[in-house]
Amino acid sequence: MCFFHRSYPSQYKKEVAALTQEIIQIGLKEDYLSERSGGLFDRNCRHARAREIGERFFIIGGIPLMEEVIKKISKKCGKDSASHLEACWRSVGGVF
């Protein structure tokens, strides 16, 4: 296993770190899914900003980066939050 390999180009390191912190805070404070749409949640009851972040992660590093972030969410926020984020990101990039 190579510890220096990243799933995204190094010029995005700061952006990925900032977005990762933001997505963690969303999970801790608001959750990624809701029972009702409106406000922070789109018509599919998914957190709108979390989906925007997922789309950016997909552009930067694709599925491997998104999977790395889900693992971090699992460690920081718990497995339930990680599964909620995975559901929130469903069809981001047309494939996740």
HULIN-V324316 format. One record per residue. N is the residue number from 1. RES is the residue in one small letter. PHI is phi in whole degrees, 0 to 359 (none if undefined). Layout:
n = (N	N)
res = (RES	RES)
phi = (PHI	PHI)
//
This chain:
n = (1	2	3	4	5	6	7	8	9	10	11	12	13	14	15	16	17	18	19	20	21	22	23	24	25	26	27	28	29	30	31	32	33	34	35	36	37	38	39	40	41	42	43	44	45	46	47	48	49	50	51	52	53	54	55	56	57	58	59	60	61	62	63	64	65	66	67	68	69	70	71	72	73	74	75	76	77	78	79	80	81	82	83	84	85	86	87	88	89	90	91	92	93	94	95	96)
res = (m	c	f	f	h	r	s	y	p	s	q	y	k	k	e	v	a	a	l	t	q	e	i	i	q	i	g	l	k	e	d	y	l	s	e	r	s	g	g	l	f	d	r	n	c	r	h	a	r	a	r	e	i	g	e	r	f	f	i	i	g	g	i	p	l	m	e	e	v	i	k	k	i	s	k	k	c	g	k	d	s	a	s	h	l	e	a	c	w	r	s	v	g	g	v	f)
phi = (none	261	278	260	279	246	272	210	295	297	293	262	305	294	296	297	297	294	293	296	298	296	291	295	298	301	297	286	260	235	78	261	231	222	277	228	278	109	65	283	249	284	294	264	66	251	297	297	292	299	293	300	297	300	297	293	301	298	295	288	221	67	301	302	293	298	294	299	295	300	296	296	298	301	288	276	244	109	294	297	298	298	289	294	295	300	292	298	275	307	66	293	71	79	225	293)
//
